[in-house]
Each structure stands twice: as C-alpha cells, then as structure tokens.
C-alpha cells in the first residue's frame, strides 16, 4: 500500500507535464504508467512525426510548442523541428531524468474508487491512495471505429506501423484528417493507389484552428499528392462494410458503393482511455467528458481532474500539446488552494507558468481567429 498526495495516471506528455508543476509546488505525487514512459509515441507508425514544429525559443519567452515543461525544448535536444515518436519518447525520458520526476512504470490501473474523499487506485502492483487523482491516460491506446456497420472488417490506421510494407496495389482510407492524409501520402509515395473517403473536401480551410482542419505540415503533404493519378478523393461518409469471398463492399450514406480487394483502413481517431473511471464521468453532447471550466475537474466530482488531449470547454479543443499544457497550471493551482497554500505562493508560481504558456484560465482569448 502506497499513500501520496496526488496520483497521476499516465506517463505521457500530460502526466509528466503536470508532475513537473507539482514538483515546483512541492506537492507529493506519484505517476503511474501502464507500460514505458511515452509508450504511445513508441507505438506510432515509423513514418509519423510531430505535426507542430519545434523551435528553441525559450530565451524569448515562448517555449517550444512541443515542450511539456519549462527549460526544455525537443528541438534543442534533437536539432529537429518534427520529431518521430521514438524521439519524442526519448525527450520525455530526458525530462523525467533531468527533473527527477517520480514515475513508476509497468503499473496498470485496474479499478478506481473514492471512499470518504480518498481515491483508492487498484493496480497490478497493489493499492495506491491519494486525496487527488489526475487522469492523464491519453487516447492513442484506444483507437475507435464507430458508426460503421461491419467495422470488424476494417483496420484502424494506428495498426499500420510501416505503410511501405503493405502488400497490394489498391487501398481505401477512411478519414481525411492528420492520420488519414499521412497514411495516404505514405502509400502513394510507395506507388500504391489510394481512394480516400472524407465527408468534406480536405482542402476546404474554413478556420485557422488546426484542431479542426489540417495542419500546414500535413497540408503540404496533401498538396503533393492530390493531383497524383494514384489518388482519388471521394466525398461521403462510410455507412457499412460487407465482405464477400474476395472483395469488400463499402456502402456510403448516399448509397453509392465502392469495391476493394483489401479491408478499408479507418483513420477515424481515438478516444479517452477511461475504463477505471467511467462511473465518475458525465458527458457533453459531443461525447467528450464534461469538465468544470475553472479547475478541469470532472463535472459533479471533487478532486479528480482530466489532463491531456480530451480536454474540451465550450467549442475549444485542447488536443495538441501546446494547447493542453496550458491547463496544467490550472489543475495544480487548484490543488494548492485546497492544500491551503498562501496566495503569494500560488501567485508567484501562476505568474511563472503564465509567462511560459503553462497556464490559461481566460478561455475568451481562444476565440481569436487569424484574419490573414
């Protein structure tokens, strides 16, 4: 049995980033990671890279977009703008070692219970107790293919580790966001033919928010392939997939049919890993967890917080590192208040976090769009 003040579940960028702020606040914590530090990034396809560019601009008050704590920069460590999954996992290891963060790997959370204000976390390594629980388990380990009949005949894009080694000449990819376009790009560069199915034109740029449209990095790849004779773009939504002896029939919602000799590859996203805490989650209309805006606590609960890419408030999507890291300080400052820290101590750290892009409490500024 282990007792600490805060338990963080997940040893990825969210869990490690929050842990770094808790250490600055001198609050005891323990990070529990199911596998290795940064395991989700180790599971990335070999061709996948960070879509947000890294740049060591810390000295000018603008920390690297992919940093998860101050005084670090993946670009500085690797001299690259777009890190691979393996490289980013190494960066997380370096942060952990440099700041001597308290992380326990190979510890899988089985169940979570709250008894009289104390969180009990049951794992394969025993029981852990804490007053506060921060859920930073991420999404990549939970790929989703939903609202498609016959989904059992589909393959999720996250399972394609090396697209160039796929056998066959013709492929169907479902979903034209980051993963779908990246996979399509890799296949076409390997002289494969690809039909990509997406509800809207991929180059229909109606907002500057990269959480809703392609990032410039991926858009440039799309621009390279969109006029290729090997590329076909179909506007529509996949309704169902049926398998005959040698072919797959893909029926779209407009009743049109696409035939393929290979199972369709669905780049249809990921969902929060939530099994052990599902009973503590209320949901928004869009299916995302409902949170208290001031603290990022799960709605209707106390002292259980969400950190990472599943954070949503109103129409704001905090799915990139440079977005969700801005909520780390919101969580930690709330815990400090509950632990009766004096206002001056809290303000000193909050101001430091604000200066480094680790604290955003006024969400009204998130509505600003680029005009040119």
VENNORVEN-V793675 format. One record per residue. N is the residue number from 0. RES is the residue in one letter. SS is DSSP state (helix for helix, strand for strand, loop for the rest). Layout:
BEGIN
n	res	ss
N	RES	SS
N	RES	SS
END
This chain:
BEGIN
n	res	ss
0	X	loop
1	X	strand
2	X	strand
3	X	loop
4	X	loop
5	X	strand
6	X	strand
7	X	strand
8	X	strand
9	X	loop
10	X	loop
11	X	loop
12	X	helix
13	X	helix
14	X	helix
15	X	helix
16	X	helix
17	X	helix
18	X	helix
19	X	helix
20	X	helix
21	X	helix
22	X	helix
23	X	helix
24	X	loop
25	X	loop
26	X	loop
27	X	loop
28	X	strand
29	X	strand
30	X	strand
31	X	strand
32	X	loop
33	X	loop
34	X	loop
35	X	loop
36	X	loop
37	X	loop
38	X	helix
39	X	helix
40	X	helix
41	X	helix
42	X	loop
43	X	loop
44	X	loop
45	X	loop
46	X	loop
47	X	loop
48	X	strand
49	X	loop
50	X	loop
51	X	loop
52	X	loop
53	X	loop
54	X	loop
55	X	loop
56	X	loop
57	X	helix
58	X	helix
59	X	helix
60	X	loop
61	X	loop
62	X	loop
63	X	loop
64	X	loop
65	X	loop
66	X	loop
67	X	loop
68	X	loop
69	X	loop
70	X	loop
71	X	loop
72	X	loop
73	X	helix
74	X	helix
75	X	helix
76	X	helix
77	X	helix
78	X	loop
79	X	loop
80	X	loop
81	X	loop
82	X	loop
83	X	strand
84	X	helix
85	X	helix
86	X	helix
87	X	helix
88	X	helix
89	X	helix
90	X	helix
91	X	helix
92	X	helix
93	X	helix
94	X	helix
95	X	helix
96	X	helix
97	X	helix
98	X	loop
99	X	loop
100	X	loop
101	X	loop
102	X	strand
103	X	strand
104	X	loop
105	X	loop
106	X	loop
107	X	loop
108	X	strand
109	X	strand
110	X	strand
111	X	strand
112	X	strand
113	X	strand
114	X	strand
115	X	loop
116	X	loop
117	X	strand
118	X	strand
119	X	strand
120	X	strand
121	X	strand
122	X	strand
123	X	loop
124	X	loop
125	X	strand
126	X	strand
127	X	strand
128	X	strand
129	X	strand
130	X	loop
131	X	strand
132	X	strand
133	X	strand
134	X	strand
135	X	loop
136	X	loop
137	X	loop
138	X	loop
139	X	loop
140	X	loop
141	X	loop
142	X	strand
143	X	loop
144	X	loop
145	X	loop
146	X	loop
147	X	loop
148	X	strand
149	X	loop
150	X	helix
151	X	helix
152	X	helix
153	X	loop
154	X	strand
155	X	strand
156	X	helix
157	X	helix
158	X	helix
159	X	loop
160	X	loop
161	X	loop
162	X	helix
163	X	helix
164	X	helix
165	X	loop
166	X	loop
167	X	loop
168	X	loop
169	X	strand
170	X	strand
171	X	strand
172	X	strand
173	X	strand
174	X	loop
175	X	loop
176	X	loop
177	X	helix
178	X	helix
179	X	helix
180	X	helix
181	X	helix
182	X	helix
183	X	helix
184	X	helix
185	X	helix
186	X	helix
187	X	helix
188	X	helix
189	X	loop
190	X	loop
191	X	loop
192	X	strand
193	X	strand
194	X	strand
195	X	strand
196	X	strand
197	X	strand
198	X	loop
199	X	loop
200	X	loop
201	X	loop
202	X	loop
203	X	loop
204	X	loop
205	X	loop
206	X	loop
207	X	loop
208	X	loop
209	X	loop
210	X	loop
211	X	loop
212	X	loop
213	X	loop
214	X	loop
215	X	helix
216	X	helix
217	X	helix
218	X	helix
219	X	helix
220	X	helix
221	X	helix
222	X	helix
223	X	helix
224	X	helix
225	X	loop
226	X	loop
227	X	loop
228	X	loop
229	X	loop
230	X	strand
231	X	strand
232	X	strand
233	X	strand
234	X	strand
235	X	loop
236	X	loop
237	X	strand
238	X	strand
239	X	strand
240	X	strand
241	X	strand
242	X	strand
243	X	loop
244	X	loop
245	X	loop
246	X	loop
247	X	strand
248	X	strand
249	X	strand
250	X	strand
251	X	strand
252	X	loop
253	X	loop
254	X	loop
255	X	loop
256	X	strand
257	X	strand
258	X	strand
259	X	strand
260	X	loop
261	X	loop
262	X	loop
263	X	loop
264	X	strand
265	X	strand
266	X	loop
267	X	loop
268	X	loop
269	X	strand
270	X	loop
271	X	loop
272	X	loop
273	X	loop
274	X	helix
275	X	helix
276	X	helix
277	X	helix
278	X	helix
279	X	helix
280	X	loop
281	X	loop
282	X	strand
283	X	loop
284	X	loop
285	X	loop
286	X	loop
287	X	loop
288	X	strand
289	X	loop
290	X	strand
291	X	loop
292	X	loop
293	X	loop
294	X	loop
295	X	loop
296	X	strand
297	X	strand
298	X	loop
299	X	loop
300	X	loop
301	X	loop
302	X	loop
303	X	strand
304	X	strand
305	X	strand
306	X	loop
307	X	loop
308	X	loop
309	X	loop
310	X	loop
311	X	strand
312	X	strand
313	X	loop
314	X	loop
315	X	strand
316	X	strand
317	X	loop
318	X	loop
319	X	loop
320	X	helix
321	X	helix
322	X	helix
323	X	helix
324	X	helix
325	X	helix
326	X	helix
327	X	helix
328	X	helix
329	X	helix
330	X	helix
331	X	helix
332	X	helix
333	X	helix
334	X	helix
335	X	helix
336	X	helix
337	X	helix
338	X	loop
339	X	loop
340	X	loop
341	X	loop
342	X	helix
343	X	helix
344	X	helix
345	X	helix
346	X	helix
347	X	helix
348	X	helix
349	X	helix
350	X	helix
351	X	helix
352	X	helix
353	X	helix
354	X	helix
355	X	loop
356	X	loop
357	X	loop
358	X	loop
359	X	loop
360	X	loop
361	X	loop
362	X	helix
363	X	helix
364	X	helix
365	X	helix
366	X	helix
367	X	loop
368	X	loop
369	X	loop
370	X	loop
371	X	loop
END
